[in-house]
Amino acid sequence: MPMTIHTPTPPLPVGVRVVEVSLWFLPVRTRVPLKFGSETLTSVTCARVRVRVESRDGRRAEGWGETPLSVQWVWPDPSPYGDRHAALTEFTRSLAREWIHHAPWAHPLEAGVRFTTEVLPGVRSRFNQTRTSPAAPPLPPLAALVAASPYDLALHDAFGNLLGLPTYDTYGPEFLGSDLAAFLEPADRSGISFQGRFPADFLRPHRLDRLPAWHLVGGLDPLTASDLQGDEPDDGYPVLVSDWIRRDGLKCLKVKLRGTEESWDLERLIRVGRIASEEGVDWLSADFNCTVRDPDYVNRILDAL
């Protein structure tokens, strides 16, 4: 059942306001296990959010946002997965009220920045202080940001729907009250300035109709027939990487690595690379799952390759 919250909000001079928030948790099971850093993922919960917004002249629209609550990525910790998953879903649920009560009248970009910088840290701090188990690990900032993201996505979607425009057409000066200088500071004194610049200045004026698709090669995915265990799914879809390449015409492979076992990672890249070369794949990407703690680890593998 969805959770729906309504609350009246006094009008302010600009932007739109959130008048209703609904949240669903959607359980999804993976087709095959996915090795994700130090853990193996077999299921994930997706948080799906609907927000309704209102403009100053009384028009209303709704928007949708969704993200997987990927506990293994946003909250790596040796504590039980179930405990972290329960805490993350609880925290995500609590944010519905916060978006109702604290989202200002503003463009979604401005409202989102304010929420994540001014509201979210305090909500996370209070949540960690009220956890029932003293041994429970604190919910980290990345987990809080991901929990807030479907609300933010839905707000942007609703704003575009209210105006009858694609969302990415709403990031110019005709809709934003602040330029990028209000949000960004150059990393050095090279003379770069974001004053008078808006997100629209850095976006393509027209969308691309074709994009390269990156196929993820998980750390447990069988590469050749010698890797098969006999318990692979028999559902009409490929199992081996080479069969996926041929079926979908793949040109890009993202290779999941461990980041903690140099010899295994090197051999995995070599094996996938050989298959890629034989099958005409153009691009490989090495994904160390945020487990590498020293850049030299990656450099040594690249040098060996």
N, C-alpha and C positions, 0 to 999 in steps of 0.2 A: 504494500500500500504506500502511495506517496505521502510525504509530509508537506502540508501546505500552510503557509503563514500569511496572514493579512494584517496590515497596520496602516492607519492614516498617517500621512506625512505633510507638514505644512509646506506650502510652495516657497521656493527660493527663486532667485532671478534667472538662472540659466540652466540649460541642459535638460536631462530627463531624470525622473526618479523611479526607483524600484518600488512597485506596489504589491508584488506577490512573488513568492519563490516556492517552487516545488522540487523535490529531490527523490530520485529513485536509485537503488543499488541493484545492478544487474550482474548476476554471477555468470562467468564465462569459463569454460574448461578448455585447455589447450588440446590440440589434436595429438601432439607428442610432447613429452617433457622438454623444457627449455632450460638449459644451464645458464644461470644468470648470476655472474660473479661467483660468490662462494655458495650460492643456493641454487636449487632447481625449482623452476616454476611449473606447476601443473594446472593452475587455475588463477584467475584474476577477477577482482570485482571492479566493474566500471561504475563510476558515479555519473549519472545523467541528471542535468538540471534544466528546468524551465523557469525563466523569469518573465514577468510582465512589467512593462514600464509605461510611464505616462508623461506626456509633454505638458508644457504650461497651458496650451490651449485645449487640453483635455483629451487629445488623441491617445490611443493605447495600442501597444503591439507586444508581441511575445517573441522570445528568442530561446535557442537551445544550445547547450554546451555539454560536452562529455569528455571524460578522461579515465584511463585505467588507474586505479589506485595500486600502483606497482610497488608493493611493500619492500620487495627485495632490493629495488633500486633506490627508492626515496628514504628508506630507513634500514640500512644495513646494520645488523646487530646480532650477536650470538643468542639473544633471548628468543623464546619460542615464536614462530611465525604467527600462530593464532592470536597471541597476546598483542602483537604489533598491529595485526590486521584489525582486530576489534577496536583498538584505540584509534586507529586512523579513520575508520568508518564513523566512530563516535565523534571525532573531531570534525570531520566533514559535515556531519549532520548539524553540529552546533553552529557552523558558519552561516547557515541559512538565516538565522535570526540576526546575526551580525550584519549581513548585507542589507537586510531590511532597515535596521536601525542606524547604520553608520554610513551607508552609501550616499554621497551628497548629490545635489542637483549638478550635473556636469556631463561632459562628454565621457563615454566609457573609458577612454584612455586615461583621462585625468582622474576619474573616480577609482579606477583600478590601482593607479599608482598611490593615491592617498590611502586606499584600503590596505594595500600590502606593506606600506611603510609606517602608517600611523595606527592602524587598528590590529592587523594580524599579529605583530609581535606580542602585544599585550594579551590577546586571546590565547596564543600559544603558551605564554608564561603562566597564565591562570590555569589553563588546562593541565599543564605539567604539575602544578602545585596541588591540584585537587585529585590527582590519580590515587586510586584506592590502595594500590600496592606500593609500598616504599621501595621495593626492589625493581619496579618497572622502569625501563630506560626512558629518558625524556624524549618526547617527540621532537625531531630535529627541524630546523628551518626549511629544508627542502621538502619534507613531508607536508609542512603547513602550506607552502606555496602551491604544491600540486593539489592539495585539498581545496584550495581557493580557486584554482584555475577554471573548473567548469562553470562556476558562477560568473567569472570574468568573461569567459567565452560567450555565455548566454547573453550577457549584457551588451556586448558588441553586436551580436546577431540581432538582438531586439532593436537596437538603435538603427541599424541599417534597414530593418523591416519597417520601422516607424517612418523613415524617410522615403521608403520605396527605392533604396539604392543598394548596390552591392556594398558589403561592409567596408571593403578596402577603398571605396570611393569617398569615405567619410573622414579621411585622415589629413585633410587639407585645412588651410586657414579659414575657409568659410564655415567650418564646423567646430574647430578647436579654438578654445579661448587662450591657449598658451602655445608658444613655439617649443622646440626641443630643448632650448637652453634652460627651460624650467625643470627639465628632467635629467639632462646629461651634462657632464663636465668633461672637457678633453683630458686625456690621460697625461698630457705634457703641455708645455708652453710653445707649441709649434705654430701658434697663430690660428689654429682651427677654432671656429666658432659655430655654434648651433643657433645663434640668434637669427630669427627670421626664417629658419628652416623648419620644415614639418615632415612627418613620416612620409607623406605623399611624394616628397621630393626624392625619396630613395626607393620608391616602388615602381615596378613596370606599369606603364600606362594601360597596357592590355595584358590579359592573362595569356599564358602559354596553353595551347590545346593539347600538347604532348609533353610528358615529363619522363625521365628515366626512373624505372622502378628498381629499388634495391631489395634483393632477396636476402633474408637473414639466414645464415648458416649457423645453427646453434652448436654449442660445444658437444652435444650428444647426438647430433644428426649423423646418420651413416653416410659416408662419402662413397664407398664402393661396396660391392656385394659381400666382400669379406667382413664388413662391419655389421652386417645384418644379424639380429639376435633371434629372429623367428616370431617375435611378438609385435611386429610393426602393424599399423592399421591397414586393413584391406578394404578401402572405401573408394577405390577408383582414382585416387590422387597419387602423385608420385611420392616416393620415399627417398630415393637416392638423389644427390645434388645434380648429377648429370641429367637425370630424367626431368627434373624441374627446369633446368636450363633449356632443354629441347622443347618441353611442353609450352613454356611461356616466352621463349625467345629472349631469355635474360641476358643483359649485358653488364650488370653490376651486382657484385656479391659483397655483403657485409659479414665478416667472419668474426664470430664470437670467440674470445680467447679468455684465458683464466687470469692472466696478470700476476700470477704467483708462481708459475712453473715455466721457467724460460725455455727449457728443452721441449716441453709439450707444445707451447705456443709456437715455437719456431717450426716444429714438424707439422703442426696443423696448417700453418700458413703455406708451407711448401706443398703439402698434399692438395689443399684447395686450389693453390696457384696452378698446379699441374693440370688439374681438371679444367680450370678456367681457360688455360691456354689451349687445351685440346678442343674445347667447346666454343671457342671464339668470344669469350667474355672480355670486355674492354677494361673494366675497373674492379679493383678490390679495395675494401676498407677494413682496417684492423680495429676491432672494438674490444678494448681491455676491461670493459665493465667497471671502470672507476676503481679498480683494485690496485693499480700500479702506484707505488709510493715514491719511486725514484725514476726520473726521466732516462737515466742510463740504462734501465731495464729495456725500454723500448729501443733506445739507440743501438744496444748490442744486437737485438733481433734484426733491426734494419741493416746493420753492418754485415751480419751473417748472411742475410738474404742477398 
